[in-house]
Amino acid sequence: MTRPGGGGPGIPMGGVPGEKARSFKPSVKRLGGRLATRRLSLVVIFAAAVGSVVLTALSPRILGHATDIIFSGVIGKSLPDGVSKAQAVAGLRERGDGTFADMVSSMNVTPGTGVDFGALGSTLTLVLVLYVASALLAWLMSLLLNVTVQSTVRELRTEVEDKIHRLPLRYFDTTPRGELLSRVTNDIDNVSQSLQQTISQLLNSLLMVIAILVMMLIISPLLSLIAIITVPLAVLATAMVAKRSKPHFLAQWKSTGALNAQVEEAFTGHEVIKVFGRAQEVADRFDERNESLYASSWRAQFISGIIMPTIMFLGNLNYVAIAVVGGLRVASGSLSLGEVQAFIQYSRQFTQPLTQIGSMFNLMQSGVASAERIFDILDAEVEDADPESPKVPVGDAGEVTVDDVSFSYRDDAPLIEALSLTARPGHMVAIVGPTGAGKTTVVNLLMRFYDVDSGTISLDGVETRDMTRADLRERTGMVLQDSWLFGGTIRENIAYGDPDADDAAVMAAARAGHVDHFVSILPDGYDTVIDEEGGGVSAGEKQLITIARAFLAQPRLLILDEATSSVDTRTELLIQKAMQALRADRTSFVIAHRLSTVRDADTILVMEGGKIVEQGSHDELIDARGAYFRLYNSQFAGTVTADTDG
């Protein structure tokens, strides 16, 4: 069979889709655009951040005033009592202590008077109020930012989920499930964490840099110039490191997706791996991809981690220069001790947000790399839209007409060419042929999982491309070779075929699908809970549940793709009898390898190389002694010839 995603013609397998890395700026702009839809919250967040930063920036200056009060009190106590400040300064100059005299002349000091504790208490109380108000505004900003970011990520996750349902089957055929799961889970979570942490840190840090710079300029333009010298050096270092770390973060998340795909594949096929003794090979492949993830991760983290120590080193050099020059300015009387103390505190606070901005680039690069992988999904080409004025077949006869249909998965590898057939209402059409002949592809075209390249497929006289996909599939029931169950009870899994069905209808479908004979011996019966992998029931029992689900749907068009391949011969005979009742007045397409299951088909289509080479009833095809005759003999007479290989 041609099985999309399973090695069918034209379908590339096993690789992560090629990723073309976009630049940093467009991805950040795109994320920012999603946040910008909540303008009111962003305005309040920004206002709260500004208020918090301004109050925080004012505090060191006021604390410097408290230092001046204490220092003035200590100096004043050391001067003679009963003289004026001018007389005390003159006396100091007469003693030859000119430097001390210059410092006293610039101070607000009263000779003989100690520390003014009343003024000191009022100043410290004001600082405490500023710190409390700043903390409350910061808390408000954090709360609103958390709500804004999480709401944005929730919408992003919803949009990705919606997009996945609108992607064509071709996308899933060419994308490993583990890779897709990694993008939908790991990458979205990483974007959430990155937005939450970086926006808060960057907003605070940028505002703090501006506020502190203003305060430093007010205190001393000269010292401010010394402090600012380190800024372009820090920005240059950050930009260089960020540029070098970006490719490694992309490689890190790409390797994460590949590793997840490997783990998902190994866990799903665990029994097969054990049976064929390939555990070591799987382990080696895991080690290889794990090593690739390790290499890209440590490079990304190491290179981006250089930013913080570099900025800290520049900040320490800046601190030494300010301390030396500031001390000289205090000695000359140009600045007070409190002003220099406040400036040194500002200089440390000035380098701290720069350090935080640098360290945030680590997280930002990782988050943007994940965002780009998510945008790859959102930008993927979706299915062609349904027609604006869809047609609806008149009646529910279920006649299917395939007229001169051609289709290929790749332009350079033709698969189905000039296929024509007619399935009459109530007829059973069996499709047989060697592997790769195009049997499952025909089903995919009937269901519009893929659209034909040329020709038409019609249901009751209406071309399927003129119908909505929902309408087409609502009229169709399908049972695949690979059964799919979801986590829930057996009753719920059967009812999936028709959510509006009552319990009596569910039980009738279960009996028709021969589910009842094994459910009756289960302790909880139809309320037995099974997991997503169908744990607790055998492969054949899972298949019976999916068949009962199709019975319950009561479709006009029934498609069975090796639907009885997992059941025993006796159960298969029972199901075939049930199928005969189900197929009454319905058109059915049956794909089968075991030709014994299709002997009673009204029409048997024999496919080879994407073409129908024979068609007719079982007896007619046996009498023709052609391709079907050879296939039949290969199964029941043991005469395998070169013509039947495929």
N, C-alpha and C positions, 0 to 999 in steps of 0.2 A: 504494500500500500504506500501511497505517497502521503506521508504524515508531516504536516508543517511543524517545524520546530523539532522534528525528530530525525533530521537528516534527509528530508525530501529534496527533490531537485531544486536547485537555485537558492536554498536557504543556508546562509552561513551560520556555523554553529560554534559555540564554545568561547567566543571572545566578547569582551566588553565593547560596546559601540564606541567608535572613535570619538574622542572629545577634543574639540577645538577650543582652547582656553581663550576666553574673552578678557579684555583689559579690566583692571581693578575698578576704574571710575564708572563705567556703564552699569556694572553689577551693583555697586553701592547706590548709584542713582536710582536703579530699579527697585531696590529694597526701600530706599527712602521714599519713593513714590507711593509705596503701599502704606507706609506710616503716615504720609501726608494726608490721607483721607480722614484722619482724626485730628483735624486742625485745632478744635477747641481744647482737646486734651493736651495737645502739644504746646499751645500757648500758655496754659496753666502750668505745665511742667517747666517751660522755659522761665516763666515769671518766678516760680518757686525756686528754681535753681539760681536765678540772678539774685533774689533776695537772700538766699542762704549764703551765697558766695560773698556778697557785699558785706553782710554782717560778720562773716568770718574774717574778711580782709580788714575790717575796721578794728578788730580786737587787738592785734599786736600793737597798733599805734596807741591805743588807749592803755595797754599794758606798759608801753614805753613811758607814758605819762606817769603811771604809778611808780616806775623805777626812778623817774626824775624826782618825784615827791620824796621817796626814801633817800636818794642820793643828796638832794638839796638839804634834807634834814640833817644828814650825817655831816655834810660840809659846814652847814650853818652852826651846828653845835660846836664845831672845832674853831670857829672864829670868835673873836672877843665880843662879849655882850656889851650892849649900850652904844655901839658905833653903827654908822650907816654902812650900806653895802659899798658905796664909793670910798669911804674911809678905810674899810677893810682891804679893798683892792689896792688902794694907794700904799697901805702899810706893807702889803706883800711885795709890791714893786720896790719899796725902799729896802727891803731885806734881800733883794736880788732874786726873788722867786716869781719871775715874770710869766712863766708858762702857767703856773698855778693861778696867778692873778688873771690871766686871759680867760681861763676856764671859769673862774668864779664870776667874772664880769658878765659872762653869757648865761649864767644860771639865775633862776628865780629863787634867791636865797636871802634869808634874814639872819644876820650874825647873832649868835647866841641862842637861836631857836632850833629845836629838834624837829623830828618827823611829825607832820600834821596827819595824825591817824584818822581824823574825821574825813579829810579829803581823800586819804588813801582808801578808806572803807567805801566811800561813795564811788570811787573809780573802779574798785574791784567788783562792787555790786553791779555796776553798769556792764562790765565785761561778762559777768555771769549771765545777765539778762540777754546779752547779745548771743552768747553761746547757746542758750536754751532756745531762743527764737530761731537761730540758724539750724539747730537740730530738728525742730518741728517742721520747718520748711523743707529740709532735706528729706524727712520722713514722708511728707506729702508728695514730693517729687517722685520718690521711690515707689510709693503706692500707685500713683497714676501711671508712671512709666511701666510698671509691671502689668497693669490692666491693659494698657495700650499695646505693648509688645505681645502679650499672650493672645489678645484678641486678633492681632494681625497674623500671628503664626497659626492660630486656629483657622482663620480664613484661608491662609496659604495651604494648610493641610487639606481643607475641604475642597479647594480648587484643584489640588493635585489628585485627590480621590475622584472628583468629577471628571477630570481630564483622562484619567486612566480608563474610565468606562467609555470614553469617546474615542479612544485610540483604536486603530485597526488591528486585526489579528496579526498582521505582518510585524507590527512593533514587538509584540510579545514573542513571536517566533524567533526574532533576532536579538532579544535581550534576555540574558539569564535571569531567572527569578530572584536569585540571591542579590544580584546587582540592583534590580528594581526595588526589592525590599529595603536594601541599604539606603537608597535615595529617599524612599518614602518615610523611613523611620530614623535612621542615624543622621542623615543629612539635615532633615527638618529639625530634629532635636538640637543639632549643633548650631543651626541658624538661630534658634530660639535662645540658646544660652549666649551666643555671641552678641545678639542684639541687646539682650537684657543687661549684660555686663558692660559692653563697650559704649552704648549710648550714655548711660549714667556716668561712667568714668570720663568719657571724652567731653561731655557737656560741662561737667564740673571742672575738669582740668583746664579746658579752654577759657571758661569764664574766670577761673581763678588766676590764670596767667595774666589776663587783661586787668583784672582788679588789682592784683599785686603790683603789676607794672605801673599803674596809675599812682598807687600809694608810694612806691619807691621814688618815682619822679617828684612827687610832692616833697619827700624828705630830702633827697639829694640827687640832682641830675648827674653829678660826677660818679657816684657809686652805682647809679642806675646804668650808666654806660658800661661800667665794668661787668655788671651782672648780665647785660644784654649780649655781650660779646659771645657768650657760650651758646646762645640760641641758634644762630645759623649753623654752628658746628654740630649741635645736637640734631637739628632738622636734616642736615646733610647725611649724618650717620644713619638716622632712622630711615631715610628714603633709600639709601644704598642697600641697607640690610633687608628692608621690606621687598625691594625688587628682586633680590637674590633668593628670598625665601618663598615667594609666590609659587614658582613651579613645583617646589617640593611639597607644599600643602596640597596642590592639585593631585600630585602623584600619591600623596598619603591617602586621600579619600577615594581615589581610583583603586588603589590597592586594597582599601577596606571593602569596597564593593566586590572586587574579585575574590577576596578571601571569604566573604559572606556567601557568595555564590558557590564556592568550593565546599564550605561547611554544609550548606543546605542540600547540595547534591549528595554529599557523602552520607548525611543522616537519612535522607529519603531512600537511598539505595543501599542501606547498611547490610541487609541480608544478602543481597546479590554480591556485594563486595566480599563478604565472608565466604560465601559459597565458592567463588572463583579465586579465593586466595589473593586478592589484590589489595589487602589492607596496607601492606608496606608501600605499595605504589601510591595509594591515596595519601598515606602519611608523608611520603616524600614530596608529593605535590603540595600538600598543606605547608610543609616546612619551607618550600620554595617561595610560596606566596606570603607566608608569614614573615620570612626573611626580607622579602621585597617591601612589605609594609613597615617592618622595623627600620630598614635602611632609609626609606623616604620620611618616616616619622622623626627619627632622631636628627636627620639633616634639617628638616623644617624647624624643629624645636630648638636645635642648637644655634642655627643661623639667626633665627628671630630672637633667641635668648641673649644674643650679644648686645642688643639695643640697650637694655637696662644698665648693665655694668659700664657701658661706654658713657651714657648720660650721667651716671653717678660719678664717674671719674672726672668729667668736665665740671660737674657741680661742686666737687670737693676743691678743685683748683680755684673755682670762682669764690668759694667760701673763704679760702686763705687770703686771696687778694682783697676782698671786702673787709675782712677783719683787720688787716694791716693798715689799709688806707683809712678806714673808719676810726681806728685808734688814733692816728695822726690828726684827724679832723677834730676829735674830742679834745685832744691836747691843745690844739690851737684855738679852741673855743668856737669853731665854725659849726659844730654840731653838739647836741647834748648827749649824755650817755644813754638816755632812754631812746633817743632817736636812732643811735647806732645799734642799740639792742633790737629795736623794732625792725631796722633795716636788715640786720643779720637774720632775724626770724623770717622776714619777707623773702630774703634771698634763698633760704632753705625751702620755703614754701614755693618759691618760684621754680626751682629745679625739680621739686617733687611732682607737680603736675606734668612737667615735661617728661619725667621718668615714667609716669603712669601712661602718658600718651604713647611713649615708645613701647612699653610692655603690652599695651592694648593692641598694637599692630600684629602681635603674635596671634591673638584671638581673632582679630578682624580678618587676617589673611585666611585663617581656617574657616571662619564663617562665610566669607565671600566665595571661597572655593566650593563649599557645600551649596551655597545659593546658586552658583552657576550650574551645578549638577541637577538641582531641582528645576531651574529654568529650562534645562535641556528637555525635561519632560513636558513642561508647560508649552514649550515652543515646538514640540513634535507635531507632525502633520496628523490631523484627525481624520476620521472617516468622512467621506463626502456627505454633505448635508442631505437630509431627506427632501423630497420634492415639496415645494411650497403648496401645491394643490395635489396631494396624493390621491391615487385611485384606489378604489376598494372593489375587490372581486364580487360579482353578483352571485350569491349562493355559496355553498360550501362543498362543492363536489370534490375538489381536490385534484383536478386534472393538471398535470405538469407537462409543459412542452419545452424542450431544449432544442433550439434552432441554430445550427451552424456556429456553435460556441468554440472559441479559441481562448487559451489562457496559458500564461507562463509566470513562474515566480521571478524569473530573470529574463531580460530581453534576449540574451544570447543563448538561452536554454529552453526552447519550445517544449511544452508538456502536452497540453490538450489542443488538438487541431480539428476544426470542422466537426465537432461532436453534435449529433442530432438524435433525439429520442422523444417518444411520447409515452407518458404514464397515464393510463386511463383511470378514472375514478374507481376505487375499490380494488384496483389491481396491486399485486405485489411485484415489484421490480427488483430483481437481484442483480448486484454488480459483482462480478468475480474477475479474477485475473492475477497475474504474478505481482509480487511486491514491486512498487514503483510504477505501476501501470496507470495510476491517476484515480483510483477508486475514491479515496477519502477527499481528494481535491474536488471531485464532482459534488460531494456532499457540502463541502465548504462553499462552493459556488451556489448551490441550491439555497443555503442559509444566508447568503450574502456576507459571509465572513470575509470573502474576497469578491471583488467585482470582475466580471468577465472582461477580457480585452476586446473581444468582438463577438457579435451574435447576440441572441436574446434568450432569457429564461422566463417563462410565463407561468402563472398560477391562475387557473380558471379564466384564461384569456387576458389577464392583465400582466404586463411585464413587471417582474419583481422590482426593478429599479424605479418604477413609477409608484410603488407602494412604500410606506414607511417600514423601516426594519422591524419596529415593534409589532406592526400589524402582521408582517410576514411570519415572524417567529412566534407570535401568539397562536397562529394557525398550525404550528409545527411542533411536534414532539420529537425529542432526540435522546437516544441512549447510546453512550459511547463505550468503547472497549475499556477505557480507563474510567472507572466509576468515581464519582465525586460525592462525598457526604460532608456535611458541616457538623460542628459540635452541637449536639442537642439530642432529643429522644428520637427513636425510630419513627414514632407517629409524626413528629414535626418534619422529619426528612421526607416522608412520603407526602405529607400535606404541602410541601414546597411546590409540587406540581400544580396546585390550585389552592391558594390561601383561603378562598371563600368556601371550600368544600366542608360539609359537615362530617361528623365522626363516622356516620354510616357509609358515606362515600369513600372515606379513607379506608375503612375496613374492607369494603368491596374491592377496592384496588389492590389492597394487600393480599386478599384471597386470590384474585386473578393473577397476581404476580408471584404466587406461591411463597409469599413472605410468612404467611400465617403458620406454616408447618414448622418453622424453626423458632419463630417468636414465641409460640405457645409454651416452649420449654424453658424460656428465659424467666428468671425470678420476677422481674418487673414488667415482663411482657412488652407491650408497645411503648411503655414509659421508660424502657432501658435507655440510658444515656450513653452515646458513643461520642468519641472525640473527632477532631477534624480529619484524622487519618483513618477513621473507621475502626478504631481499636475496640475489640470485644466481639467482633463478627468477622467471619472469614471473607476472603475475596469474592467467592461465589455468592455469599449472603449479601454482601454489599451490592453486587450486581443486581440481585433480585429486588433490593430496595429501590434502586434507580429505575428498574423496569416498572415497578408498582407506581412510582412517581409519574412515569410517562402515561400509564393507564389512567391515573387520576386526572391528568390534564385533558384527556379526550380530544386530541388534536385531529385536524383534518388531514394532515400530512405527517406520516410517521417515518423517522429515519433511524435505522438500527445499524450501528457500526460495530460489527463483531460483538453484538450485545450479549451473546450467550457463551462467549469464549471462556469464561471463568467458572462455569457451572458444570456439574457432572452430566453424563449422558441421559440418565433418567429424568433429572430436573429439566434438562434441555427439551426433551420430548413433551413434558408437561407445559413448558413455556410456549413451545410452538403451537400447541393446541389453544392456549390462551391467546396467543398472538392472532390466530385465525379469527377468533371472536372479536378481538380488538380491531383487526384490519377490515372488518365488515364495513362496506361503504366508505372506506378510507383508502387513500393511496399510500403505499409504503415503499420505501427504498431500503434494501437490506444489503449491507456489505458483508461478505462472508468468505472465509478461507476454506471452511469445511463445507464441501459441496453437498453433503447430505442434508444440510439445513435449508437448502434452497430448491430442492427437487420439485416442491409443489408451487414454485413461483409461476406467475402468469407469464412473465417475460424475464429471461436471463440475458444480461448484457455481458459479453466477454470483452475485457479491455486489455490491450497491449500497447505500450508506448503512448498512452494518452488518447488512443482511438478505439472505437468500438469495432472489433473485427468480426464479431458474430452476435446475433441476437435471435431469440426464439425460446420455445419451451424446452424443458429438460429432454424430452423424447426427441424433439426435432433436432436439437444440437448433438445428441448422441448419434442419431442417424446420419448427420452430416459428417461425422468423423473428422472434425476440424480441431481448432484450438481447445474448445470445451471438452471434447472427447479425450484429448491428451491430458488435460488437467484432471479430469475425472479418473482416468486410468492411473494417473500418478498417485492418487490417493487410495484407490480401491483395488487396482490390479497390480500395483507395484512397478508399472512400466514407466520409469522416469526417463525421459529423453532430454536431449539438449534443448529442445524447443520449449520445455516447461521451466527452464532455469530463469530466474529473474529477480 
